[in-house]
Amino acid sequence: MKTRKHFTPLLLILAVGMALTACQKCETCSYTTRNTSGEESTYYFPETCGPKYKRQIQRETCETTAAYFGSTCVCTKN
């Protein structure tokens, strides 16, 4: 019986730990530009999920591209 008392909390901690690591963070970035006629066009990057460095790469790409076109990048967390 003593083994079972220690085993149950260990399983609970393990289950919570796995659930927290399975949760992925996702982000979608976009920027809006105007053409010579004054019409706005919005460009969306694909949703990126996973580690922070992957999302940061997309954010930096969006910011660089938007700056080239005189716009700003907007990223939203999903």
PDB file of N, CA, C and O in Angstrom:
ATOM      1  N   MET A   1       0.805  -1.201   0.000  1.00  0.00           N
ATOM      2  CA  MET A   1       0.000   0.000   0.000  1.00  0.00           C
ATOM      3  C   MET A   1       0.850   1.269   0.000  1.00  0.00           C
ATOM      4  O   MET A   1       0.454   2.263  -0.608  1.00  0.00           O
ATOM      5  N   LYS A   2       2.011   1.265   0.665  1.00  0.00           N
ATOM      6  CA  LYS A   2       2.848   2.460   0.689  1.00  0.00           C
ATOM      7  C   LYS A   2       3.311   2.836  -0.709  1.00  0.00           C
ATOM      8  O   LYS A   2       3.381   4.019  -1.045  1.00  0.00           O
ATOM      9  N   THR A   3       3.622   1.851  -1.515  1.00  0.00           N
ATOM     10  CA  THR A   3       4.084   2.115  -2.869  1.00  0.00           C
ATOM     11  C   THR A   3       2.993   2.804  -3.677  1.00  0.00           C
ATOM     12  O   THR A   3       3.282   3.714  -4.454  1.00  0.00           O
ATOM     13  N   ARG A   4       1.788   2.396  -3.509  1.00  0.00           N
ATOM     14  CA  ARG A   4       0.673   2.978  -4.246  1.00  0.00           C
ATOM     15  C   ARG A   4       0.450   4.437  -3.852  1.00  0.00           C
ATOM     16  O   ARG A   4       0.118   5.253  -4.712  1.00  0.00           O
ATOM     17  N   LYS A   5       0.620   4.784  -2.591  1.00  0.00           N
ATOM     18  CA  LYS A   5       0.433   6.162  -2.141  1.00  0.00           C
ATOM     19  C   LYS A   5       1.457   7.087  -2.800  1.00  0.00           C
ATOM     20  O   LYS A   5       1.140   8.236  -3.107  1.00  0.00           O
ATOM     21  N   HIS A   6       2.654   6.612  -3.017  1.00  0.00           N
ATOM     22  CA  HIS A   6       3.694   7.427  -3.645  1.00  0.00           C
ATOM     23  C   HIS A   6       3.576   7.417  -5.166  1.00  0.00           C
ATOM     24  O   HIS A   6       4.004   8.355  -5.839  1.00  0.00           O
ATOM     25  N   PHE A   7       3.004   6.369  -5.685  1.00  0.00           N
ATOM     26  CA  PHE A   7       2.885   6.205  -7.128  1.00  0.00           C
ATOM     27  C   PHE A   7       1.843   7.148  -7.729  1.00  0.00           C
ATOM     28  O   PHE A   7       2.065   7.693  -8.810  1.00  0.00           O
ATOM     29  N   THR A   8       0.723   7.349  -7.060  1.00  0.00           N
ATOM     30  CA  THR A   8      -0.366   8.186  -7.561  1.00  0.00           C
ATOM     31  C   THR A   8       0.056   9.642  -7.738  1.00  0.00           C
ATOM     32  O   THR A   8      -0.185  10.195  -8.811  1.00  0.00           O
ATOM     33  N   PRO A   9       0.671  10.297  -6.750  1.00  0.00           N
ATOM     34  CA  PRO A   9       1.112  11.680  -6.970  1.00  0.00           C
ATOM     35  C   PRO A   9       2.166  11.793  -8.071  1.00  0.00           C
ATOM     36  O   PRO A   9       2.202  12.784  -8.801  1.00  0.00           O
ATOM     37  N   LEU A  10       3.009  10.792  -8.186  1.00  0.00           N
ATOM     38  CA  LEU A  10       4.027  10.799  -9.231  1.00  0.00           C
ATOM     39  C   LEU A  10       3.376  10.759 -10.611  1.00  0.00           C
ATOM     40  O   LEU A  10       3.797  11.476 -11.519  1.00  0.00           O
ATOM     41  N   LEU A  11       2.360   9.929 -10.766  1.00  0.00           N
ATOM     42  CA  LEU A  11       1.634   9.867 -12.038  1.00  0.00           C
ATOM     43  C   LEU A  11       0.934  11.186 -12.339  1.00  0.00           C
ATOM     44  O   LEU A  11       0.910  11.631 -13.487  1.00  0.00           O
ATOM     45  N   LEU A  12       0.369  11.805 -11.324  1.00  0.00           N
ATOM     46  CA  LEU A  12      -0.315  13.079 -11.502  1.00  0.00           C
ATOM     47  C   LEU A  12       0.667  14.158 -11.964  1.00  0.00           C
ATOM     48  O   LEU A  12       0.368  14.915 -12.887  1.00  0.00           O
ATOM     49  N   ILE A  13       1.813  14.227 -11.339  1.00  0.00           N
ATOM     50  CA  ILE A  13       2.838  15.208 -11.719  1.00  0.00           C
ATOM     51  C   ILE A  13       3.304  14.956 -13.151  1.00  0.00           C
ATOM     52  O   ILE A  13       3.469  15.900 -13.922  1.00  0.00           O
ATOM     53  N   LEU A  14       3.511  13.721 -13.503  1.00  0.00           N
ATOM     54  CA  LEU A  14       3.937  13.357 -14.842  1.00  0.00           C
ATOM     55  C   LEU A  14       2.876  13.742 -15.881  1.00  0.00           C
ATOM     56  O   LEU A  14       3.214  14.271 -16.940  1.00  0.00           O
ATOM     57  N   ALA A  15       1.622  13.486 -15.590  1.00  0.00           N
ATOM     58  CA  ALA A  15       0.537  13.813 -16.521  1.00  0.00           C
ATOM     59  C   ALA A  15       0.419  15.319 -16.724  1.00  0.00           C
ATOM     60  O   ALA A  15       0.237  15.777 -17.852  1.00  0.00           O
ATOM     61  N   VAL A  16       0.521  16.088 -15.653  1.00  0.00           N
ATOM     62  CA  VAL A  16       0.436  17.546 -15.765  1.00  0.00           C
ATOM     63  C   VAL A  16       1.623  18.075 -16.562  1.00  0.00           C
ATOM     64  O   VAL A  16       1.460  18.958 -17.404  1.00  0.00           O
ATOM     65  N   GLY A  17       2.791  17.552 -16.309  1.00  0.00           N
ATOM     66  CA  GLY A  17       3.988  17.966 -17.040  1.00  0.00           C
ATOM     67  C   GLY A  17       3.872  17.703 -18.529  1.00  0.00           C
ATOM     68  O   GLY A  17       4.262  18.544 -19.340  1.00  0.00           O
ATOM     69  N   MET A  18       3.349  16.563 -18.893  1.00  0.00           N
ATOM     70  CA  MET A  18       3.171  16.231 -20.308  1.00  0.00           C
ATOM     71  C   MET A  18       2.116  17.117 -20.950  1.00  0.00           C
ATOM     72  O   MET A  18       2.266  17.517 -22.104  1.00  0.00           O
ATOM     73  N   ALA A  19       1.070  17.426 -20.233  1.00  0.00           N
ATOM     74  CA  ALA A  19       0.012  18.276 -20.778  1.00  0.00           C
ATOM     75  C   ALA A  19       0.523  19.685 -21.030  1.00  0.00           C
ATOM     76  O   ALA A  19       0.161  20.303 -22.031  1.00  0.00           O
ATOM     77  N   LEU A  20       1.343  20.192 -20.153  1.00  0.00           N
ATOM     78  CA  LEU A  20       1.870  21.549 -20.321  1.00  0.00           C
ATOM     79  C   LEU A  20       2.857  21.641 -21.475  1.00  0.00           C
ATOM     80  O   LEU A  20       2.890  22.658 -22.168  1.00  0.00           O
ATOM     81  N   THR A  21       3.643  20.631 -21.695  1.00  0.00           N
ATOM     82  CA  THR A  21       4.610  20.669 -22.786  1.00  0.00           C
ATOM     83  C   THR A  21       3.957  20.409 -24.133  1.00  0.00           C
ATOM     84  O   THR A  21       4.519  20.783 -25.162  1.00  0.00           O
ATOM     85  N   ALA A  22       2.801  19.787 -24.160  1.00  0.00           N
ATOM     86  CA  ALA A  22       2.114  19.501 -25.410  1.00  0.00           C
ATOM     87  C   ALA A  22       1.424  20.740 -25.971  1.00  0.00           C
ATOM     88  O   ALA A  22       1.080  20.765 -27.153  1.00  0.00           O
ATOM     89  N   CYS A  23       1.218  21.744 -25.169  1.00  0.00           N
ATOM     90  CA  CYS A  23       0.551  22.962 -25.596  1.00  0.00           C
ATOM     91  C   CYS A  23       1.502  23.782 -26.455  1.00  0.00           C
ATOM     92  O   CYS A  23       2.534  24.244 -25.966  1.00  0.00           O
ATOM     93  N   GLN A  24       1.166  23.971 -27.739  1.00  0.00           N
ATOM     94  CA  GLN A  24       2.029  24.721 -28.637  1.00  0.00           C
ATOM     95  C   GLN A  24       1.567  26.160 -28.758  1.00  0.00           C
ATOM     96  O   GLN A  24       0.370  26.445 -28.767  1.00  0.00           O
ATOM     97  N   LYS A  25       2.524  27.054 -28.849  1.00  0.00           N
ATOM     98  CA  LYS A  25       2.202  28.452 -29.096  1.00  0.00           C
ATOM     99  C   LYS A  25       2.283  28.680 -30.598  1.00  0.00           C
ATOM    100  O   LYS A  25       3.195  28.194 -31.267  1.00  0.00           O
ATOM    101  N   CYS A  26       1.314  29.427 -31.116  1.00  0.00           N
ATOM    102  CA  CYS A  26       1.266  29.710 -32.540  1.00  0.00           C
ATOM    103  C   CYS A  26       1.160  31.213 -32.757  1.00  0.00           C
ATOM    104  O   CYS A  26       0.703  31.956 -31.888  1.00  0.00           O
ATOM    105  N   GLU A  27       1.594  31.641 -33.937  1.00  0.00           N
ATOM    106  CA  GLU A  27       1.591  33.066 -34.239  1.00  0.00           C
ATOM    107  C   GLU A  27       1.365  33.255 -35.744  1.00  0.00           C
ATOM    108  O   GLU A  27       1.880  32.488 -36.557  1.00  0.00           O
ATOM    109  N   THR A  28       0.594  34.280 -36.102  1.00  0.00           N
ATOM    110  CA  THR A  28       0.373  34.646 -37.485  1.00  0.00           C
ATOM    111  C   THR A  28       0.762  36.103 -37.654  1.00  0.00           C
ATOM    112  O   THR A  28       0.339  36.959 -36.877  1.00  0.00           O
ATOM    113  N   CYS A  29       1.569  36.386 -38.672  1.00  0.00           N
ATOM    114  CA  CYS A  29       2.031  37.753 -38.915  1.00  0.00           C
ATOM    115  C   CYS A  29       1.513  38.254 -40.260  1.00  0.00           C
ATOM    116  O   CYS A  29       1.285  37.473 -41.183  1.00  0.00           O
ATOM    117  N   SER A  30       1.333  39.568 -40.352  1.00  0.00           N
ATOM    118  CA  SER A  30       0.890  40.182 -41.601  1.00  0.00           C
ATOM    119  C   SER A  30       1.367  41.626 -41.665  1.00  0.00           C
ATOM    120  O   SER A  30       1.759  42.213 -40.656  1.00  0.00           O
ATOM    121  N   TYR A  31       1.328  42.183 -42.863  1.00  0.00           N
ATOM    122  CA  TYR A  31       1.602  43.609 -43.043  1.00  0.00           C
ATOM    123  C   TYR A  31       0.723  44.119 -44.173  1.00  0.00           C
ATOM    124  O   TYR A  31       0.314  43.353 -45.046  1.00  0.00           O
ATOM    125  N   THR A  32       0.437  45.401 -44.154  1.00  0.00           N
ATOM    126  CA  THR A  32      -0.437  46.020 -45.144  1.00  0.00           C
ATOM    127  C   THR A  32       0.343  47.093 -45.901  1.00  0.00           C
ATOM    128  O   THR A  32       1.067  47.887 -45.300  1.00  0.00           O
ATOM    129  N   THR A  33       0.187  47.107 -47.225  1.00  0.00           N
ATOM    130  CA  THR A  33       0.842  48.115 -48.051  1.00  0.00           C
ATOM    131  C   THR A  33      -0.195  48.792 -48.939  1.00  0.00           C
ATOM    132  O   THR A  33      -1.306  48.292 -49.115  1.00  0.00           O
ATOM    133  N   ARG A  34       0.184  49.926 -49.489  1.00  0.00           N
ATOM    134  CA  ARG A  34      -0.653  50.630 -50.466  1.00  0.00           C
ATOM    135  C   ARG A  34       0.073  50.631 -51.810  1.00  0.00           C
ATOM    136  O   ARG A  34       1.284  50.842 -51.882  1.00  0.00           O
ATOM    137  N   ASN A  35      -0.691  50.391 -52.862  1.00  0.00           N
ATOM    138  CA  ASN A  35      -0.079  50.451 -54.185  1.00  0.00           C
ATOM    139  C   ASN A  35      -0.138  51.900 -54.695  1.00  0.00           C
ATOM    140  O   ASN A  35      -0.578  52.793 -53.970  1.00  0.00           O
ATOM    141  N   THR A  36       0.295  52.129 -55.911  1.00  0.00           N
ATOM    142  CA  THR A  36       0.337  53.492 -56.446  1.00  0.00           C
ATOM    143  C   THR A  36      -1.049  54.105 -56.606  1.00  0.00           C
ATOM    144  O   THR A  36      -1.179  55.329 -56.650  1.00  0.00           O
ATOM    145  N   SER A  37      -2.081  53.276 -56.693  1.00  0.00           N
ATOM    146  CA  SER A  37      -3.462  53.767 -56.806  1.00  0.00           C
ATOM    147  C   SER A  37      -4.060  54.086 -55.438  1.00  0.00           C
ATOM    148  O   SER A  37      -5.162  54.628 -55.353  1.00  0.00           O
ATOM    149  N   GLY A  38      -3.339  53.752 -54.369  1.00  0.00           N
ATOM    150  CA  GLY A  38      -3.834  53.986 -53.019  1.00  0.00           C
ATOM    151  C   GLY A  38      -4.624  52.837 -52.429  1.00  0.00           C
ATOM    152  O   GLY A  38      -5.143  52.941 -51.317  1.00  0.00           O
ATOM    153  N   GLU A  39      -4.719  51.742 -53.168  1.00  0.00           N
ATOM    154  CA  GLU A  39      -5.452  50.576 -52.666  1.00  0.00           C
ATOM    155  C   GLU A  39      -4.584  49.813 -51.679  1.00  0.00           C
ATOM    156  O   GLU A  39      -3.386  49.637 -51.898  1.00  0.00           O
ATOM    157  N   GLU A  40      -5.193  49.364 -50.594  1.00  0.00           N
ATOM    158  CA  GLU A  40      -4.472  48.594 -49.578  1.00  0.00           C
ATOM    159  C   GLU A  40      -4.484  47.107 -49.901  1.00  0.00           C
ATOM    160  O   GLU A  40      -5.489  46.555 -50.349  1.00  0.00           O
ATOM    161  N   SER A  41      -3.357  46.484 -49.665  1.00  0.00           N
ATOM    162  CA  SER A  41      -3.231  45.031 -49.799  1.00  0.00           C
ATOM    163  C   SER A  41      -2.584  44.501 -48.527  1.00  0.00           C
ATOM    164  O   SER A  41      -1.568  45.026 -48.072  1.00  0.00           O
ATOM    165  N   THR A  42      -3.177  43.462 -47.961  1.00  0.00           N
ATOM    166  CA  THR A  42      -2.629  42.847 -46.761  1.00  0.00           C
ATOM    167  C   THR A  42      -2.033  41.498 -47.127  1.00  0.00           C
ATOM    168  O   THR A  42      -2.669  40.683 -47.795  1.00  0.00           O
ATOM    169  N   TYR A  43      -0.809  41.277 -46.681  1.00  0.00           N
ATOM    170  CA  TYR A  43      -0.107  40.028 -46.935  1.00  0.00           C
ATOM    171  C   TYR A  43       0.029  39.274 -45.620  1.00  0.00           C
ATOM    172  O   TYR A  43       0.499  39.823 -44.624  1.00  0.00           O
ATOM    173  N   TYR A  44      -0.388  38.007 -45.624  1.00  0.00           N
ATOM    174  CA  TYR A  44      -0.359  37.173 -44.433  1.00  0.00           C
ATOM    175  C   TYR A  44       0.714  36.099 -44.570  1.00  0.00           C
ATOM    176  O   TYR A  44       0.809  35.435 -45.601  1.00  0.00           O
ATOM    177  N   PHE A  45       1.505  35.937 -43.544  1.00  0.00           N
ATOM    178  CA  PHE A  45       2.453  34.839 -43.477  1.00  0.00           C
ATOM    179  C   PHE A  45       1.719  33.628 -42.914  1.00  0.00           C
ATOM    180  O   PHE A  45       0.752  33.786 -42.169  1.00  0.00           O
ATOM    181  N   PRO A  46       2.162  32.425 -43.258  1.00  0.00           N
ATOM    182  CA  PRO A  46       1.493  31.232 -42.713  1.00  0.00           C
ATOM    183  C   PRO A  46       1.634  31.161 -41.192  1.00  0.00           C
ATOM    184  O   PRO A  46       2.603  31.653 -40.614  1.00  0.00           O
ATOM    185  N   GLU A  47       0.654  30.545 -40.575  1.00  0.00           N
ATOM    186  CA  GLU A  47       0.705  30.361 -39.121  1.00  0.00           C
ATOM    187  C   GLU A  47       1.936  29.528 -38.772  1.00  0.00           C
ATOM    188  O   GLU A  47       2.191  28.489 -39.382  1.00  0.00           O
ATOM    189  N   THR A  48       2.694  29.998 -37.786  1.00  0.00           N
ATOM    190  CA  THR A  48       3.881  29.279 -37.333  1.00  0.00           C
ATOM    191  C   THR A  48       3.671  28.853 -35.891  1.00  0.00           C
ATOM    192  O   THR A  48       3.341  29.670 -35.031  1.00  0.00           O
ATOM    193  N   CYS A  49       3.867  27.566 -35.635  1.00  0.00           N
ATOM    194  CA  CYS A  49       3.722  27.011 -34.292  1.00  0.00           C
ATOM    195  C   CYS A  49       5.031  26.360 -33.877  1.00  0.00           C
ATOM    196  O   CYS A  49       5.823  25.923 -34.712  1.00  0.00           O
ATOM    197  N   GLY A  50       5.234  26.308 -32.582  1.00  0.00           N
ATOM    198  CA  GLY A  50       6.409  25.609 -32.088  1.00  0.00           C
ATOM    199  C   GLY A  50       7.275  26.472 -31.200  1.00  0.00           C
ATOM    200  O   GLY A  50       6.787  27.389 -30.540  1.00  0.00           O
ATOM    201  N   PRO A  51       8.567  26.173 -31.186  1.00  0.00           N
ATOM    202  CA  PRO A  51       9.480  26.873 -30.285  1.00  0.00           C
ATOM    203  C   PRO A  51       9.581  28.364 -30.622  1.00  0.00           C
ATOM    204  O   PRO A  51       9.267  28.799 -31.730  1.00  0.00           O
ATOM    205  N   LYS A  52      10.020  29.106 -29.646  1.00  0.00           N
ATOM    206  CA  LYS A  52      10.101  30.561 -29.776  1.00  0.00           C
ATOM    207  C   LYS A  52      10.999  30.978 -30.937  1.00  0.00           C
ATOM    208  O   LYS A  52      10.689  31.943 -31.635  1.00  0.00           O
ATOM    209  N   TYR A  53      12.107  30.269 -31.156  1.00  0.00           N
ATOM    210  CA  TYR A  53      13.025  30.681 -32.214  1.00  0.00           C
ATOM    211  C   TYR A  53      12.376  30.597 -33.597  1.00  0.00           C
ATOM    212  O   TYR A  53      12.676  31.422 -34.461  1.00  0.00           O
ATOM    213  N   LYS A  54      11.496  29.622 -33.826  1.00  0.00           N
ATOM    214  CA  LYS A  54      10.806  29.518 -35.113  1.00  0.00           C
ATOM    215  C   LYS A  54       9.850  30.688 -35.314  1.00  0.00           C
ATOM    216  O   LYS A  54       9.780  31.273 -36.395  1.00  0.00           O
ATOM    217  N   ARG A  55       9.123  31.017 -34.264  1.00  0.00           N
ATOM    218  CA  ARG A  55       8.200  32.149 -34.353  1.00  0.00           C
ATOM    219  C   ARG A  55       8.954  33.461 -34.509  1.00  0.00           C
ATOM    220  O   ARG A  55       8.482  34.375 -35.185  1.00  0.00           O
ATOM    221  N   GLN A  56      10.132  33.560 -33.882  1.00  0.00           N
ATOM    222  CA  GLN A  56      10.948  34.772 -33.980  1.00  0.00           C
ATOM    223  C   GLN A  56      11.482  34.961 -35.399  1.00  0.00           C
ATOM    224  O   GLN A  56      11.553  36.090 -35.885  1.00  0.00           O
ATOM    225  N   ILE A  57      11.858  33.875 -36.066  1.00  0.00           N
ATOM    226  CA  ILE A  57      12.329  33.951 -37.447  1.00  0.00           C
ATOM    227  C   ILE A  57      11.238  34.520 -38.340  1.00  0.00           C
ATOM    228  O   ILE A  57      11.500  35.393 -39.168  1.00  0.00           O
ATOM    229  N   GLN A  58      10.011  34.026 -38.173  1.00  0.00           N
ATOM    230  CA  GLN A  58       8.912  34.542 -38.992  1.00  0.00           C
ATOM    231  C   GLN A  58       8.651  36.009 -38.688  1.00  0.00           C
ATOM    232  O   GLN A  58       8.431  36.803 -39.603  1.00  0.00           O
ATOM    233  N   ARG A  59       8.675  36.375 -37.413  1.00  0.00           N
ATOM    234  CA  ARG A  59       8.442  37.763 -37.016  1.00  0.00           C
ATOM    235  C   ARG A  59       9.490  38.686 -37.651  1.00  0.00           C
ATOM    236  O   ARG A  59       9.146  39.744 -38.180  1.00  0.00           O
ATOM    237  N   GLU A  60      10.754  38.290 -37.599  1.00  0.00           N
ATOM    238  CA  GLU A  60      11.824  39.103 -38.171  1.00  0.00           C
ATOM    239  C   GLU A  60      11.696  39.212 -39.689  1.00  0.00           C
ATOM    240  O   GLU A  60      11.964  40.271 -40.258  1.00  0.00           O
ATOM    241  N   THR A  61      11.289  38.129 -40.346  1.00  0.00           N
ATOM    242  CA  THR A  61      11.078  38.154 -41.788  1.00  0.00           C
ATOM    243  C   THR A  61       9.950  39.115 -42.139  1.00  0.00           C
ATOM    244  O   THR A  61      10.064  39.902 -43.079  1.00  0.00           O
ATOM    245  N   CYS A  62       8.866  39.047 -41.380  1.00  0.00           N
ATOM    246  CA  CYS A  62       7.729  39.947 -41.605  1.00  0.00           C
ATOM    247  C   CYS A  62       8.144  41.404 -41.383  1.00  0.00           C
ATOM    248  O   CYS A  62       7.802  42.275 -42.183  1.00  0.00           O
ATOM    249  N   GLU A  63       8.874  41.667 -40.306  1.00  0.00           N
ATOM    250  CA  GLU A  63       9.309  43.038 -40.001  1.00  0.00           C
ATOM    251  C   GLU A  63      10.226  43.585 -41.089  1.00  0.00           C
ATOM    252  O   GLU A  63      10.102  44.748 -41.473  1.00  0.00           O
ATOM    253  N   THR A  64      11.143  42.762 -41.590  1.00  0.00           N
ATOM    254  CA  THR A  64      12.062  43.190 -42.649  1.00  0.00           C
ATOM    255  C   THR A  64      11.303  43.486 -43.939  1.00  0.00           C
ATOM    256  O   THR A  64      11.533  44.509 -44.583  1.00  0.00           O
ATOM    257  N   THR A  65      10.394  42.579 -44.312  1.00  0.00           N
ATOM    258  CA  THR A  65       9.617  42.763 -45.534  1.00  0.00           C
ATOM    259  C   THR A  65       8.714  43.982 -45.427  1.00  0.00           C
ATOM    260  O   THR A  65       8.622  44.771 -46.367  1.00  0.00           O
ATOM    261  N   ALA A  66       8.055  44.140 -44.298  1.00  0.00           N
ATOM    262  CA  ALA A  66       7.165  45.287 -44.101  1.00  0.00           C
ATOM    263  C   ALA A  66       7.940  46.602 -44.155  1.00  0.00           C
ATOM    264  O   ALA A  66       7.474  47.576 -44.746  1.00  0.00           O
ATOM    265  N   ALA A  67       9.114  46.629 -43.543  1.00  0.00           N
ATOM    266  CA  ALA A  67       9.938  47.845 -43.559  1.00  0.00           C
ATOM    267  C   ALA A  67      10.355  48.191 -44.990  1.00  0.00           C
ATOM    268  O   ALA A  67      10.410  49.367 -45.351  1.00  0.00           O
ATOM    269  N   TYR A  68      10.646  47.188 -45.795  1.00  0.00           N
ATOM    270  CA  TYR A  68      11.024  47.408 -47.191  1.00  0.00           C
ATOM    271  C   TYR A  68       9.903  48.130 -47.943  1.00  0.00           C
ATOM    272  O   TYR A  68      10.167  48.988 -48.786  1.00  0.00           O
ATOM    273  N   PHE A  69       8.660  47.780 -47.635  1.00  0.00           N
ATOM    274  CA  PHE A  69       7.508  48.395 -48.290  1.00  0.00           C
ATOM    275  C   PHE A  69       6.955  49.597 -47.536  1.00  0.00           C
ATOM    276  O   PHE A  69       5.898  50.120 -47.891  1.00  0.00           O
ATOM    277  N   GLY A  70       7.663  50.039 -46.498  1.00  0.00           N
ATOM    278  CA  GLY A  70       7.229  51.213 -45.737  1.00  0.00           C
ATOM    279  C   GLY A  70       6.037  50.947 -44.842  1.00  0.00           C
ATOM    280  O   GLY A  70       5.240  51.847 -44.578  1.00  0.00           O
ATOM    281  N   SER A  71       5.914  49.730 -44.380  1.00  0.00           N
ATOM    282  CA  SER A  71       4.791  49.340 -43.537  1.00  0.00           C
ATOM    283  C   SER A  71       5.319  48.785 -42.218  1.00  0.00           C
ATOM    284  O   SER A  71       6.525  48.787 -41.970  1.00  0.00           O
ATOM    285  N   THR A  72       4.414  48.316 -41.386  1.00  0.00           N
ATOM    286  CA  THR A  72       4.806  47.664 -40.146  1.00  0.00           C
ATOM    287  C   THR A  72       4.186  46.285 -40.079  1.00  0.00           C
ATOM    288  O   THR A  72       3.117  46.032 -40.634  1.00  0.00           O
ATOM    289  N   CYS A  73       4.875  45.412 -39.395  1.00  0.00           N
ATOM    290  CA  CYS A  73       4.427  44.025 -39.238  1.00  0.00           C
ATOM    291  C   CYS A  73       3.560  43.913 -37.988  1.00  0.00           C
ATOM    292  O   CYS A  73       3.865  44.507 -36.954  1.00  0.00           O
ATOM    293  N   VAL A  74       2.495  43.157 -38.094  1.00  0.00           N
ATOM    294  CA  VAL A  74       1.622  42.887 -36.951  1.00  0.00           C
ATOM    295  C   VAL A  74       1.528  41.374 -36.775  1.00  0.00           C
ATOM    296  O   VAL A  74       1.136  40.656 -37.695  1.00  0.00           O
ATOM    297  N   CYS A  75       1.891  40.897 -35.583  1.00  0.00           N
ATOM    298  CA  CYS A  75       1.814  39.463 -35.294  1.00  0.00           C
ATOM    299  C   CYS A  75       0.807  39.219 -34.182  1.00  0.00           C
ATOM    300  O   CYS A  75       0.794  39.933 -33.179  1.00  0.00           O
ATOM    301  N   THR A  76      -0.032  38.213 -34.359  1.00  0.00           N
ATOM    302  CA  THR A  76      -1.019  37.876 -33.344  1.00  0.00           C
ATOM    303  C   THR A  76      -0.789  36.442 -32.889  1.00  0.00           C
ATOM    304  O   THR A  76      -0.487  35.562 -33.694  1.00  0.00           O
ATOM    305  N   LYS A  77      -0.935  36.224 -31.596  1.00  0.00           N
ATOM    306  CA  LYS A  77      -0.779  34.880 -31.039  1.00  0.00           C
ATOM    307  C   LYS A  77      -2.118  34.164 -31.122  1.00  0.00           C
ATOM    308  O   LYS A  77      -3.167  34.716 -30.789  1.00  0.00           O
ATOM    309  N   ASN A  78      -2.050  32.924 -31.574  1.00  0.00           N
ATOM    310  CA  ASN A  78      -3.278  32.112 -31.743  1.00  0.00           C
ATOM    311  C   ASN A  78      -3.357  31.071 -30.667  1.00  0.00           C
ATOM    312  O   ASN A  78      -4.309  30.291 -30.632  1.00  0.00           O
TER     313      ASN A  78
END
